[in-house]
Amino acid sequence: MKYFIKSNFPPIYHFVIYIRYLINRYFVKRRISSYAICKIDQFGNKNLKLDPVDSGICFFGYYNLTPSNSNNDVLFLKVQQENIRGSFLEPASIMLRKRSGQVAKLGQTRTWNWQQGCMLQWYPGKDNHILFNDYDQEQDKYISKVINRSGQLKKTYPIPVNSVSRCGKFALSLNYDRLARMRPDYGYFNKKNNDLPVDDHEDGIWYLDLSSRQTKLLITLEQLKSLSYSTTMENATHKVNHIDINPGGTRFMFLHRWIGPQGRFMRLITANQDGSGLFILNGDIMTSHCCWLSDKEILSFCEYNGKRGYFKFEDQTKKAILISEKFPIVDGHPSISPDSKWIITDTYPDKARFSSLYLYNFQDDIILELGRFFQPLQYKGEKRTDLHPKWSNFSEKIYFESSHTGKRTFYEFKLNEML
């Protein structure tokens, strides 16, 4: 079964939205340019440089992955058209921009979406191997593959990945068919048979041994339902999303979400590598994007004790603090720099359709708006362009996506002088 979105809003609704945007952009915000970049920052540096990685329609994926390796080679995806569910119409090309500037196509994937791509990434500890999700048409199943820099297939795994340990020993996965139904922004839509397991004992978080290729169901949805059961779970449908393994590979976090007659609820949970030691860090009102600050600390945009903002949680404890009063109280996608000194995050488009990019310094409690980028009205819903900022290997560059030129483009933002 295929899933399509049909707008139920009358034409007048879209007209009102458009008028509101015009008023906010040109009269309230007075923003004429499609983007604005900080020319002189708080540290006295000038001319921060913004460069497209490629001239075509290109993107990478989620905010918690690094496009570059230690050789400054950069991975990205490239397509010919921008459709809501483009994977129906074309595979995405897996591209490599070498340090020399030469660009090569390494292969392609049928399995991708605009928000997370195909989970494209460098294989842990190897600068010449690349890991990504794909679709096996003969078996009608999602898989993951490893290729080298020449595009040669080196290994195939029986399930797709959602998070890969930095030690390279294991990966964690989830049911992308379930996401296709409950959160299509992050789902895949290639399979002919995408029926979900009837029993929640048969679905949840899966473990993949990257050496032996063996898989096992690590945590079930039924386990999560029984973990501090809430009456809001009555007749609800459950899912997990946004799995992220800590730097040491000892624990991982994920969001447990459920939708039922009483509404939509969520909570942030952590667990040991083997699925034991489940611990609820926050829930059930609003927990959004997170990142590991260390093996024991997590940064999350959430609601905590009646207040919204970026909170730092200490894993397996009830300790949580607001990281800074200077952060905008707007949901974004945070990542910590490899040297652990900086946080990069973004915002969703405001009423004038501008997304902002922010850099925060831990030591000096300084936050800097690096730029504002206009996202045209056609980039919304599943097709939206979130900036999804991510770091280079050595913290000297930031990569992000934007459509302020009228097409989705993957950018490299050099911060050498500032940092």
BALO-943900 format. One record per atom (N, C-alpha, C): residue in three letters; x, y, z. Coordinates in pm, whole numbers, plus 50000, padded with zeros to 5 digits. Layout:
BEGIN
alaXYZ...
//
This chain:
BEGIN
met500844988050000met500005000050000met500885012550000lys500585021949915lys501325034549909lys500555045249984tyr501305055050037tyr500675065550116tyr500905078950049phe499845086550033phe499945099649972phe499255109950061ile499715122350051ile499145133050132ile498215141550045lys497075144150096lys496125152950028lys495735164150122ser495845176350079ser495515187650164ser494005189050179asn493545190250303asn492115192150329asn491755206750351phe492765215550342phe492515229650366phe491945236350241pro490955245250257pro490395252350142pro491405262350087pro491225266749961pro492175276149898pro492355289049978ile491295293750046ile491405306150122ile492435304750234tyr492595292550289tyr493565290350396tyr494975293050345his495295287450228his496625289350172his496855304150136phe495815310850092phe495925325050058phe496245333250184val495575330150295val495825337250422val497265334950469ile497725322550456ile499105319450495ile500085327650412tyr499825328650283tyr500715336150195tyr500735351050231ile499585356750259ile499505370850296ile500235373250429arg500065364050524arg500755365450652arg502265365250633tyr502715356550545tyr504145355850516tyr504645369050456leu503915374650359leu504335387150295leu504445398450396ile503455399450482ile503455410050583ile504635408550677asn504875396350724asn505955394050820asn507325396050758arg507485391750634arg508815392950574arg509145407250536tyr508285413850464tyr508645426750404tyr508305438850491phe507295437450576phe506875449050655phe507265447950802val507185436050860val507555434451001val509055432351014lys509585422250944lys511015419050954lys511875427450860arg511245432850755arg511955440850654arg513155433350595arg512925420850559arg513985412650502arg513765411350352ile514635417750276ile514505417750131ile515365406650070ser516555404850121ser517465394750070ser516965380750106ser517395370750026ser516995356850053ser517775350950169tyr518915356850203tyr519645352150320tyr520555363250372ala520915361950497ala521825371650559ala522865364050638ile524155367550619ile525245360850689ile525965371050773cys526355367150892cys527095376050981cys528435379450918lys528655392050886lys529905396250820lys531015399150921ile530635404451037ile531635406951142ile531085400951270asp531735390651320asp531195383651436asp531665389751567gln531205384351676gln531525389851808gln532995388451845phe533725380251769phe535145378251799phe536035386951712gly535415395451626gly536195404651544gly536615398951410asn536185386751374asn536545380851247asn535595385751137lys536085385151014lys535305390350902lys535085379650795asn534045381850716asn533805374250594asn533755359150615leu532805354750694leu532565340450707leu532095335350571lys532685324450523lys532485320250385lys531475309050373leu530515310850283leu529475301050258leu529605295950114asp529805282750096asp529995277049964asp529085265149942pro528425264149825pro527665252049794pro528635240449768val528275228549817val529115216849793val529015212549647asp527825214949586asp527615211349446asp526585220849388ser526535221949257ser525635231549193ser524235226049170gly524045213049187gly522755207049160gly521845206749281ile520735199149271ile519845196949384ile520495186449474cys520995190649587cys521765181449669cys521465183549818phe521675173149895phe521425173350038phe522225161950100phe522165160750231phe522925150050297phe522025141550384gly521365148050480gly520545140350573gly520515146850709tyr520515138650813tyr520215143550946tyr521365151051011tyr521065157351124tyr522015166451188tyr523075159451271asn522885146751305asn523815140151396asn524825131451324leu525045133851196leu526035126651118leu527025136551057thr528245131751029thr529295140350976thr529545137050829pro529335146550738pro529525143750595pro530985141650554ser531915147450631ser533325147150590ser534115136750670asn535225132350612asn536135123350683asn537425130850717ser538405123750768ser539645130350812ser540465135650695asn540145131450572asn540835136550453asn540115148550392asn539035152950456asn538205163950405asn537475160350276asp537225147350255asp536315143150150asp534885144750203val533945148250117val532585151150161val531575142450085leu530695135950159leu529605128150102leu528345136550090phe527545133949987phe526235140349977phe525365132649878leu524075135949875leu523125129749783leu522695139949678lys522375134949559lys521995143949450lys520835137849372val519835146249340val518675141849261val518405151949150gln517495148349059gln517175157048947gln515925165448970gln515025160649059gln513765167649083gln513505168749233glu512605177849269glu512215179349409glu510715176749422asn510395164449453asn509015160449474asn508825156349619ile507565156149665ile507295153249806ile507905139849848arg507675129549769arg508295116549796arg509075112349672gly510215118749657gly511005117149536gly511505103149512ser511605094949619ser512105081349601ser511165072849517phe509885077049503phe508955070349412phe509415071649267leu510065082949236leu510325086549098leu511765084649054glu512695085449148glu514105084149110glu514965080049228pro516025072449201pro516985069649308pro517825082049333ala518375083149451ala519295093949482ala520715089349454ser521475097749389ser522885094549360ser523735097049483ile524605087749513ile525545089249624ile526815095449568met527115107549615met528195115449558met529345117249656leu530535118849601leu531735121449682leu532475133349621arg532635143849702arg533505154849662arg534835152849731lys535865150349651lys537185147849706lys537835160849753arg538845159249833arg539555171049886arg540045180049773ser540385174049660ser540885181649545ser539785189949478gly538515187249513gly537395194049451gly536705185649346gln537315174649305gln536725165749206gln535495158749265val534425158149186val533175152049231val532915139249151ala532555128449222ala532305115649156ala531045109249211lys530325102149123lys529165094449165lys529635080449203leu529295076049324leu529745063049372leu528675052249356gly527445056249348gly526365046549339gly525035053549356gln524005046049394gln522695051949414gln521905043849516thr520855049949568thr519965043249662thr518515046149626arg517675035949636arg516235037849613arg515525042349739thr516215040949853thr515585043349982thr516105056350042trp515265066850040trp515695079650096trp514465088450120asn514675098450206asn513665108750229asn514385122050246trp513635132950244trp514255146150247trp514865149450383gln514385143650490gln514855147550623gln516125140050665gln516185127250638gln517335119250683gln518105112950568gly517705115750446gly518385109650332gly518275094450340cys519405087750327cys519465073150336cys520355068950453met520495077850553met521415075850666met522855074150615leu523185081450510leu524515081250450leu525565085650552gln526695078250558gln527755081450654gln529025073750623trp530115078850677trp531385071650667trp531345059850764tyr531825048550719tyr531875036750806tyr532825039850922pro532425036951045pro533235040851162pro534695036451152gly535595046151166gly537025043151168gly537655041051033lys536875042750924lys537425040450791lys537105052350702asp538145058050642asp537965069650554asp537675065550410asn537675052550384asn537455048150245asn536265038750230his535415037950334his534215029750326his532995037950365ile531895035650297ile530685043750312ile529495034550338leu528665038450434leu527505030550476leu526225038150444phe525195031150396phe523925037650367phe522825027150357asn521575031650365asn520415022850352asn519965021850207asp519395010350172asp518905008350036asp517724998550039tyr517164995949924tyr516014986949911tyr516384975349820asp516164962949869asp516384950949791asp515064947249725gln514964949849595gln513704947949525gln513314933249516glu514284924349498glu513984910149484glu513394904449613gln513954908449727gln513464903449856gln512394912549917asp512144923949854asp511184933749905asp511464937050052lys512694941650078lys513084945050215lys514114956150212tyr514164963550322tyr515164973950337tyr516434967750394ile517564972350342ile518864967150382ile519814978850401ser521054976050436ser522104986150437ser523334980450366lys524094989350309lys525244985250228lys526504992750269val527644986750240val528944993350255val529634992950120ile530055004450071ile530825005249947ile532145012349975asn533095011049883asn534345018449898asn534295031249815arg535385038449813arg535435051449745arg535305050149593ser535435037949543ser535245035549400ser533845030849367gly533005029249471gly531645024849451gly531465009749452gln532545002249480gln532454987649484gln531764983049613leu530834973749598leu530104968449713leu531014959649796lys531144962749925lys532014955150015lys531234946350112lys530024950750150lys529244943050246lys527784947150238thr526894937650265thr525464940350271thr524924935350404tyr524124943550471tyr523504939750598tyr522014937050576pro521434927650652pro520044923550628pro518984933550673ile519374943950747ile518414954150791ile519014968050769pro518184978450762pro518704992150751pro519224996850887val519985007550887val520505013051013val519785026051046asn519745028951176asn519225041851222asn520275049351301ser521145041951372ser522275047951442ser523415037851444val524635042651422val525815033851415val526795037951524ser527305028351597ser528265031351705ser529575036151646arg530215045551715arg531485050851667arg532605040651674cys532435030651760cys533445020151771cys533365010451653gly532295010951576gly532165002451459gly531754988151489lys531274985451611lys530924971751648lys529464968451622phe528584978351635phe527164975351620phe526394987451570ala525184984851524ala524254995351483ala522884991851539leu522015001751545leu520644999751593leu519675003951483ser518534997251480ser517574999851374ser516155000051430leu515215003551343leu513795003951379leu512975000251256asn511675000351271asn510774996351162asn510415008551078tyr511025009650959tyr510765021150872tyr509365020850812asp508745009050807asp507345008450763asp506425015150865arg506755013450992arg505975019951098arg506135035051088leu507345039651062leu507555054051044leu506795059150922ala506755051250816ala506045055350695ala504575058250724arg504005051050820arg502605053150855arg502425064150959met503305064251060met503095073151174met503895086151163arg505025086051093arg505865098051077arg506525097350940pro505745099250832pro506245096950697pro507455105350658asp507695116250727asp508885124350699asp510165116050707tyr510165105850792tyr511365097750816tyr511225083450766gly510115080350700gly509875066650656gly510365064150515tyr510325051350477tyr510635047150340tyr509365041250279phe509235041850145phe507975038450081phe508145029149961asn509215021549958asn509495013149842asn508804999549848lys508584994249966lys508134980449979lys506704978249927lys506504966549867lys505174962649821lys504354957549939asn504994949850026asn504324944650145asn504874951950267asn504114961350318asn504584969050433asn503634967750551asp503074955750568asp502204953150682asp503034953350811leu502464958950916leu503154959551045leu502854947051127pro503764943151217pro503484931951307pro502214934751388val501384924551403val500144926151479val500444927951627asp501464921051675asp501824920951817asp502974930451844asp502834939251942asp503904948651978asp505084941652044his504974928652072his506124920952120his507124918252006glu506684920551883glu507494916851766glu508134928851697asp508034940451757asp508564952451693asp509184961551799gly510104970251755gly510764979351847gly512124983651795ile513164981751876ile514534985551840ile515334972751814trp516014972651701trp516774960951657trp518274963451669tyr519004952751700tyr520474953051715tyr521094946151594leu522124952451537leu522864946751425leu524334945851460asp524894933751460asp526324931751481asp527014934251347leu527854944551342leu528464948551215leu529524938851167ser529984930051255ser530974920151215ser530324907251166ser529424901751245ser528794888951211ser527554890451124arg526984902351116arg525754905351043arg524524899651112gln524664894851234gln523534889351307gln522654900551362thr521354898051367thr520414907951419thr519564901851529lys519044910451615lys518114905951719lys517254917651764leu516034914351808leu515134924551861leu515564927652004leu515974940152026leu516604943952152leu515594948852256ile514724957852215ile513694963552302ile512374963452225thr511324957952284thr510044957352215thr509154969152252leu508204971952166leu507214982452195leu506394978652318glu506174965752335glu505414961152452glu506164964452581gln507504962752579gln508324966552695gln508174981352727leu508194989452624leu508115003952643leu506745007852697lys505705001152652lys504365004052702lys504245000852851ser504904990252894ser504824986153035ser505794993853124leu506675001653063leu507635009653139leu506935022553183ser506515023153309ser505785034553361ser504555037353275tyr503645027753273tyr502455028453188tyr501625040853220ser501105047053114ser500265058953127ser498895055953066thr497855061653122thr496515059653069thr496365065552929thr497265074852892thr497225080552757thr497605070252651met498175058752695met498555048152602met497375039352564glu496245041152629glu495075032852601glu494625034552456asn494595023352382asn494185023152241asn495085032052153ala496325033952196ala497275042152119ala498165033352031thr498735039451929thr499715032851843thr501095038251880his502075029251893his503385032951945his504465031951837lys505515039651857lys506685038851770lys507905043851844val509075040851789val510315046851837val510935054451720asn511755064351754asn512425072151650asn513665078751710his514525083551622his515695091451660his516585084351762ile517015072351726ile517975065051809ile519345071551795asp520065072751904asp521405078551899asp522285071952005ile523405066251961ile524325059052050ile525355068852105asn525685067552233asn526655076852294asn528055074452237pro528985084052255pro530305082952193pro531045070052228gly530895065252352gly531615053152393gly530935040252355gly529715041052301gly528995029052260gly528425021052376thr528335027052494thr527865019852613thr526365021052634arg525785032552593arg524345034752609arg523815041952485phe522505041752470phe521885048952360phe520585055252408met520155065452336met518875072052367met517945070752248phe516665072552274phe515665072252168phe514405078952219leu513525082352126leu512225088052161leu511165077152147his510395075252252his509235066452248his508015075452234arg507265073552127arg506105082052100arg504865073552079trp503725079052120trp502465072052097trp501365082052064ile500455077651979ile499345086051934ile498055078251960gly497145084452033gly495895077752067gly494745087452081pro493635082952136pro492445091352152pro492695103952234gln493685103352325gln493955114952412gln495015124352355gly495555120952238gly496535129852176gly497855123152145arg498855131652128arg500205127152090arg501145129352209phe501895119052246phe502765119752363phe504125113852330met505105117652413met506465113052384met507315113552510arg508385105852510arg509345106552620arg510725102252573leu511735107752637leu513125104852607leu513595093752699ile514115082952641ile514545071152717ile515975067552679thr516755062652776thr518085057552750thr518165042952791ala519155035852737ala519315021652768ala520765017552748asn521145006252807asn522455000452785asn522534994652645gln523734991852601gln523964986252468gln523154973652443asp522944965552547asp522224953052532asp520714954452555gly520234966852572gly518814969252590gly518354969552734ser519234966352827ser518884966852968ser519044981153021gly518684983253147gly518884996253211gly518055007453153leu516825004453114leu515955014853059leu515705025753163phe515825038353118phe515665049653211phe514945060953139ile513845065753196ile513095076853138ile513715089953186leu514255097653091leu514855110553126leu513825121753128asn512905121353033asn511905132053028asn510665127352953gly509515132252991gly508245129252926gly507135134753013asp505895135452964asp505395130052839asp504925141252746ile505175153952783ile504565165152710ile505295168252580met506565172152588met507285175752468met508775173452487thr509325164252410thr510765162452399thr511085161352251ser511985169652205ser512285169952062ser513715165652036his514465173351960his515775169151912his516825169452023cys517705159552019cys518705157652124cys520075154752063cys521105155852147cys522435151052109cys523205147452236trp524125138152224trp525015134652336trp526095145252349leu526275150752469leu527385159852496leu528615152152541ser528385140752603ser529425131652649ser528765118052665asp529465108552723asp528875095352743asp527745095552845lys527675106152926lys526675106553033lys525755118653028glu525985127852935glu525195140152929glu524495141552794ile523265146252799ile522435147852679ile521875162052676leu521935168152560leu521305181152538leu520015178952461ser518925184552510ser517625182452445ser516805195152447phe516155198052333phe515135208352334phe513845201752378cys513295206552490cys512135199652548cys511395208852644glu510325203552698glu509645210052809glu509985202452935tyr510495209653035tyr510925203353160tyr510525212153277asn509805206553370asn509315214153487asn508585226953446gly507775225853340gly506955237153297gly507665247653215lys508925245153177lys509685254953101lys510245248552974arg510255256152865arg510795250952739arg512155257052711gly513015249052648gly514335253752611gly515285242152593tyr516575245552582tyr517615235452570tyr518105231552710phe517815219052749phe518195214052881phe519305203552869lys520185203752966lys521235193552976lys520825183353081phe520705170753040phe520335159853130phe521555151353162glu521625146853285glu522635136953324glu521965123253320asp522495114553237asp521875101553215asp521745093553343gln520645086453357gln520325077653470gln520215085153603thr519935098253592thr519675106153713thr518505115453684lys518085122753784lys517025132753768lys517595146853757lys518905147753731lys519555160753721lys519365166653582ala518865178953576ala518685185953449ala518765200953472ile519465207953384ile519595222453396ile519395228853259leu518855241053259leu518755248953137leu520175253053098ile520595250252976ile522005252152941ile522375266952935ser521455275552891ser521735289952885ser520435297352861glu520335309152919glu519185317752895glu519265324652759lys520425323652694lys520635330852568lys520115323352446phe519875310352461phe519355302752348phe517935307252314pro517595308052185pro516205310952150pro515315299352194ile514115302552239ile513205292052285ile512435286852164val513195281252072val512665276051947val513325262651920asp512535252951881asp513065239651854asp514095240051742gly515155232151758gly516205231451657gly516905218051662his518005217051587his518735204551574his520175206651625pro520425203451753pro521725206551812pro522775195651789ser524015199851773ser525145190651765ser526325196951837ile527105188651904ile528315193551971ile529505191451880ser530435201051880ser531615200051795ser532515188651841pro533305182851751pro534205171951789pro535175175451901asp535515188451915asp536395192352025asp535615195952152ser534285194152149ser533405195952266ser533355210252319lys533675220052236lys533685233952282lys532465241952234trp531795237052131trp530765245052067trp529495236852043ile528375243852038ile527115238051997ile526645245551873ile526255238151770ile525615244251656ile524155239651655thr523245248751629thr521835245051618thr521145254551522asp519875251951495asp519135260051400asp517735262551452thr516905268851372thr515495270751405thr514665266751283tyr513405263851308tyr512465262251197tyr512145276151142pro511625276851019pro511305290050962pro510315297751049asp510565310851064asp509645319451136asp508505323551043lys507665332951085lys506515336951004lys506935343550873ala508165348550869ala508685354350745ala509445344050663arg509405331450708arg510015320050641arg511535320250644phe512125326050749phe513575326050765phe513975316450875ser514935307550845ser515545298650943ser516865304750987ser517175303351114ser518435308951166ser519405297951205leu520685301251196leu521775292351232leu522525298551349tyr522665291051460tyr523285296351582tyr524505288351623leu525505295451674leu526705289351729leu526845293651875tyr527045283951962tyr527125286852106tyr528445281952163asn529085290552244asn530335287152310asn530105284052457phe530475271952500phe530255267552638phe531005276152739gln532275278152714gln533135284652812gln532715299052842asp532375306552737asp532075320752755asp530585323852756asp529745313552740asp528295315452734asp527935326252632ile528505324752512ile528245334052403ile527465326752294ile526405332952245ile525665327252134ile525655337252019leu525895332151899leu526025340551781leu525115335451670glu524295344251614glu523495340651498glu524375341951374leu524745330651315leu525645330751200leu524965335151072gly523665332351061gly522985336150938gly521495333350945arg520745339650854arg519305337350839arg519055333750693phe518255323450671phe518085318050537phe516605316150505phe516175322250397phe514775321850356phe514435308250296gln513345302150343gln512875289350289gln511555291850215pro511545290950082pro510335293850004pro509135285650051leu507955290950024leu506725284950074leu506495270650027gln507035267049909gln506795253449859gln507555242949939tyr508525247350022tyr509285237950105tyr508615236850242lys507655227850250lys506905225950373lys506515211150385gly506025207350503gly505635193550525gly506805184050508glu506575172850443glu507635162950422glu508765168450336lys508445178150254lys509445183750162lys510215195550222arg509915198850347arg510535210650408arg512065209650407thr512685221150407thr514145221650415thr514545226550553asp514885217350640asp515475221050769asp516975222750748leu517585232150820leu519015234450803leu519835222250844his519405215350950his520105203150996his521625204951000pro522145214651074pro523595217051072pro524375205451131lys525535202851073lys526425192251121lys527875196451107trp528725190751191trp530125194951199trp531005186951104ser532125193151067ser533195185851000ser533985178151106asn534905169851062asn535675161451154asn536525169351253phe536965181251212phe537895188851294phe537305201851347ser535995203151346ser535275214451404ser535485227651332glu536135227451216glu536445240151149glu535405243951044lys534465234751017lys533425237450919lys532075232550970ile531025238850916ile529655234450941ile529015231650805tyr528265221050797tyr527505217750676tyr526015218950707phe525265224250614phe523825225150634phe523115226050499glu521785224350502glu520975225050381glu520075237350386ser519825243050271ser518935254550262ser518395255550121ser517225261950108ser516605263949977ser516435278749945his517265287250006his517075301749989his517355306549847thr518015298449764thr518245302249624thr517125297249532gly516155290249589gly515065284949509gly515185270149481lys516275263849525lys516415249349515lys517195244249637arg516995231749671arg517655225749786arg519145224049757thr519955229849845thr521405229849824thr522105226349954phe523205219049940phe524025215050054phe525215224550062tyr525365231150179tyr526375241650193tyr527485237850291glu528635243750266glu529795242750355glu530085256650409phe530105257950541phe530295270750608phe531605270150683lys532615277550638lys533955276750695lys534085286050816leu534535280450927leu534655288051052leu536095288751101asn537045285951014asn538435284951057asn538915296751140glu538665308751091glu539185320551158glu538535322551295met537235319951304met536525322251429met536965312551537leu537105299751500leu537365289551600leu538845287751630
//
